[in-house]
Amino acid sequence: MQSVAQNHFPQYVFRDGTKLLWNPILKKSFVDRPEERVRLQIVDYLILEAGFSASRISFESPVNLPRDKSASRTDIICFDKDFKPFLLVECKAPEIALNEKASVQIARYNQKVEAPYLLITNGLEDLWFDTQSDSVSSLPHIPEKFNARSTVKRDFEYWNKRGFAGNKTHPAARKWVLESCEFLYGAERNSLPKYFKFEGSPKELLLPNYYSIFDLDGSVKLAVSLTSTPFGSTKLNCVLNKRGENTALLSSSLDLLASGDSKNTTIQSGAGTFNVDLHKEIAFDFEQSVSSLISQLSDFLTKS
């Protein structure tokens, strides 16, 4: 079934200019890895929607399994109000298929944990199990105790904690950023955002992030993202893809745009790297919605 993690995003922090994942329960930062992102997305759901207390969620609890030379560690354990294991979660990277091997692994862990419910997830798909009978049984739906009970308040602070909006974003741009985050990443979006790293890209452009993909004519796609910077500002990043190849990128400082700085946008393409004024190039205006700018941004990058 569709993962409960799909409408959630991990939290981020900057440490010495490096963007790192932030675990709100352990109060620690981690290197940005696919499996860790999934784990934090599930935690986000459990706390914000399912109503679990952060104090009843643990990470990497050691389990000593028969014939194992060293202790294994669980991804997530949720405890009930008596602090008995209630849910054991095994997280995989999005590209990892959920198969019998993963099911056997979590079943082995549960020989020691003894949780009545199991969840295997890759952030796209969830497999739920009930262990309360003599055998482990697959569930066709989310157990009632883990259904959503609350609506997430996705305000500016929410998007800031997840690395999409800088906390010092120019006042003139904040409303546009908030509305754009909802369009690009909110529950009503047309397609599921994808995480891209763009290996070899300049670190200062901060391209690694979740992107919404817009299919413009079958052979041309535009990936669009908002990302916060180490200095608390917000960038609009776009990558143009033609026939499966990334051909141009745009990285625009919304704060420089709002303050009237003419060198507000960096373009990289086959023609080289150069700075432009997005106000002049596409008549960018914070009164326009990001949805209305998609075609203009694509056309501009095509010509760059």
C-alpha positions in Angstrom: 0.0 0.0 0.0 1.0 3.6 -0.4 3.4 4.7 2.3 2.3 7.0 5.1 5.7 8.7 4.6 4.8 10.1 1.2 3.3 13.3 2.6 6.2 14.0 5.0 9.7 15.3 4.7 12.8 15.0 7.0 14.1 17.9 9.0 17.5 19.5 8.1 20.1 21.7 9.7 23.3 23.4 8.5 26.6 22.6 10.2 29.6 24.7 9.0 27.7 25.2 5.7 26.9 21.5 5.2 23.3 20.4 5.0 22.6 17.5 7.3 19.6 15.6 8.4 18.3 16.4 11.8 16.8 13.8 14.1 14.3 15.6 16.4 14.2 12.7 18.9 17.9 12.1 19.3 18.7 15.8 18.8 21.6 14.9 16.5 22.5 15.6 12.9 23.3 12.9 10.4 24.8 12.6 6.9 22.0 12.9 4.3 21.4 9.2 3.2 18.3 7.8 1.5 17.4 5.3 4.3 17.8 7.9 7.0 15.5 10.2 5.1 12.8 7.5 5.0 13.3 6.8 8.7 12.7 10.5 9.6 9.7 10.7 7.2 8.1 7.8 9.1 8.8 9.4 12.4 7.3 12.6 11.1 4.1 10.7 10.4 4.0 8.9 13.7 4.4 12.1 15.7 2.5 14.7 13.6 -0.4 12.5 12.3 -0.7 9.3 14.3 -0.2 11.1 17.6 2.7 9.1 19.1 4.8 10.9 21.7 8.4 11.4 20.8 9.4 10.0 24.2 7.9 6.6 23.2 10.0 6.3 20.0 13.5 4.8 20.0 16.2 4.4 17.3 18.8 1.7 16.8 18.0 -0.4 19.8 20.4 -3.4 19.9 19.1 -6.9 19.4 21.2 -10.0 19.9 20.0 -12.6 17.4 21.0 -16.3 17.5 24.2 -17.1 15.4 24.9 -13.4 14.9 28.5 -12.5 15.9 27.5 -8.9 16.8 24.4 -7.2 17.9 22.0 -5.9 15.2 20.1 -2.7 15.6 16.5 -1.9 14.9 15.5 1.2 12.9 12.5 2.3 15.0 10.6 0.9 17.9 7.4 2.6 19.1 6.3 1.8 22.7 2.8 1.8 24.2 1.8 3.8 27.2 3.3 1.1 29.5 6.5 1.3 27.5 6.2 -2.1 26.0 7.2 -2.5 22.3 4.2 -1.8 20.2 5.5 -1.3 16.6 8.8 -2.4 15.1 9.8 -0.5 11.9 12.4 -1.5 9.3 13.3 1.3 6.8 14.8 0.8 3.4 16.0 3.3 0.7 13.3 4.2 -1.9 15.0 2.2 -4.6 15.0 -1.0 -2.5 12.1 -3.3 -3.3 10.1 -4.7 -0.3 10.5 -8.4 -0.6 10.6 -11.6 1.3 14.1 -11.0 2.5 13.1 -7.8 4.2 10.1 -9.6 5.8 12.4 -12.3 7.2 14.8 -9.7 8.6 12.2 -7.8 10.6 10.6 -11.1 11.7 14.0 -12.2 13.1 14.4 -8.9 14.9 10.9 -9.3 16.4 11.8 -12.6 18.0 13.6 -10.4 20.5 11.5 -7.2 20.4 8.1 -9.0 20.5 6.1 -6.1 19.1 2.5 -6.9 18.1 2.8 -4.8 14.9 5.5 -4.6 12.2 6.1 -2.1 9.4 8.5 -2.4 6.5 8.8 0.8 4.4 10.9 2.3 1.7 9.0 5.7 1.9 6.9 4.9 -1.2 5.3 1.6 -0.2 4.4 0.1 3.3 4.0 -3.5 4.3 2.2 -3.9 7.7 2.0 -7.1 9.7 0.2 -8.4 12.8 2.1 -10.8 15.0 -0.5 -11.4 17.7 -1.6 -14.8 16.4 0.6 -17.9 16.2 2.0 -16.6 12.9 2.9 -13.3 11.3 0.0 -12.1 9.1 0.1 -9.5 6.4 -2.4 -6.6 6.8 -4.3 -5.1 3.8 -4.6 -1.8 5.6 -3.0 0.4 8.2 -3.8 -0.9 11.7 -6.4 1.4 13.3 -4.1 2.4 16.1 -1.7 3.9 13.6 -4.3 5.8 11.5 -3.9 9.6 11.2 -5.6 11.5 14.0 -4.3 15.0 13.4 -3.9 17.4 10.5 -0.3 18.7 10.1 0.0 22.5 10.3 2.3 23.3 7.4 3.2 26.9 8.2 6.4 28.8 7.4 8.1 27.2 10.4 7.2 23.7 9.2 8.8 24.3 5.8 11.8 26.0 7.4 12.6 23.0 9.6 12.5 20.8 6.5 15.0 22.8 4.5 12.7 24.4 2.0 12.4 28.0 3.4 15.1 30.1 5.1 14.2 31.6 8.5 15.5 35.0 7.4 13.7 35.1 4.0 13.0 38.6 2.9 9.6 39.8 4.1 8.5 40.5 0.5 9.1 36.9 -0.5 7.8 35.0 2.5 4.1 34.7 1.4 5.3 33.6 -2.1 7.6 31.0 -0.5 4.9 29.6 1.7 2.4 29.3 -1.1 5.0 27.8 -3.4 6.0 25.2 -0.8 2.4 24.1 -0.6 2.1 23.9 -4.4 5.4 22.0 -4.8 5.3 19.7 -1.8 1.8 19.8 -0.3 -0.7 16.9 -0.1 -2.6 18.3 -3.2 0.4 18.2 -5.5 0.0 16.5 -8.9 3.0 14.1 -8.6 5.3 12.8 -5.8 8.4 15.0 -5.3 11.7 13.2 -5.9 15.0 13.7 -4.1 17.9 14.5 -6.4 21.5 15.1 -5.5 23.0 16.1 -8.9 26.5 14.6 -8.4 29.3 17.0 -9.2 27.2 20.2 -8.9 28.7 23.3 -7.2 28.2 23.0 -3.5 27.2 26.7 -3.2 24.1 26.1 -5.4 22.6 23.8 -2.8 20.9 21.6 -5.5 20.4 18.4 -3.4 16.7 18.5 -2.4 13.2 17.3 -3.1 12.0 18.4 -6.5 8.6 18.5 -8.2 8.8 17.4 -11.8 6.7 19.1 -14.5 6.4 17.2 -17.8 6.0 19.9 -20.4 5.8 18.2 -23.7 6.9 14.6 -23.3 10.6 15.2 -24.1 11.1 18.2 -21.9 10.8 18.2 -18.1 11.5 20.9 -15.5 12.5 19.9 -11.9 11.6 22.7 -9.4 12.7 23.1 -5.8 12.8 25.6 -3.0 15.7 25.3 -0.6 17.0 27.2 2.4 20.6 28.3 2.6 23.1 28.3 5.5 22.5 32.0 5.9 18.7 31.7 6.3 17.7 32.8 2.9 15.7 30.9 0.2 16.6 29.8 -3.3 14.5 28.7 -6.2 16.3 25.9 -8.1 15.3 24.6 -11.5 16.8 21.9 -13.7 15.8 21.5 -17.3 15.9 18.0 -18.7 15.6 17.2 -22.4 15.3 13.6 -23.6 16.7 12.3 -20.4 19.7 14.7 -20.1 20.0 17.6 -17.8 20.9 20.6 -20.1 20.6 23.7 -17.9 20.0 24.8 -14.3 18.8 28.0 -12.7 19.5 28.9 -9.1 17.8 32.1 -8.0 18.1 33.9 -4.7 14.6 35.0 -3.7 16.1 37.4 -1.2 18.2 39.2 -3.8 15.2 39.3 -6.1 13.1 40.9 -3.3 15.8 43.5 -2.5 16.3 44.5 -6.2 19.8 43.1 -6.7 20.4 42.6 -10.4 22.7 39.6 -10.0 20.0 37.5 -8.3 20.2 34.4 -10.5 22.9 32.0 -11.6 22.5 30.1 -14.9 24.5 27.0 -15.9 24.2 25.6 -19.4 26.2 24.6 -22.5 26.9 28.3 -23.0 28.7 28.5 -19.6 27.9 30.0 -16.2 26.6 33.5 -15.9 24.4 35.8 -13.7 21.2 37.3 -14.8 18.3 39.4 -13.4 15.2 37.2 -13.4 13.0 40.2 -13.0 14.1 41.4 -16.5 14.4 37.9 -18.1 10.9 36.6 -17.4 9.3 39.6 -15.6 9.4 37.6 -12.3 7.0 39.0 -9.8 6.1 37.7 -6.3 2.5 38.4 -7.1 2.6 35.5 -9.7 2.2 32.0 -8.5 5.0 29.5 -9.1 2.6 27.4 -11.1 2.2 30.2 -13.6 6.0 30.6 -14.0 6.8 27.0 -14.9 6.5 27.4 -18.7 8.4 30.7 -18.6 11.2 29.2 -16.6 11.4 26.3 -19.0 11.4 28.5 -22.1 14.1 30.7 -20.6 16.4 27.8 -19.7 15.8 26.3 -23.2 17.2 29.5 -24.8 20.1 29.9 -22.3 
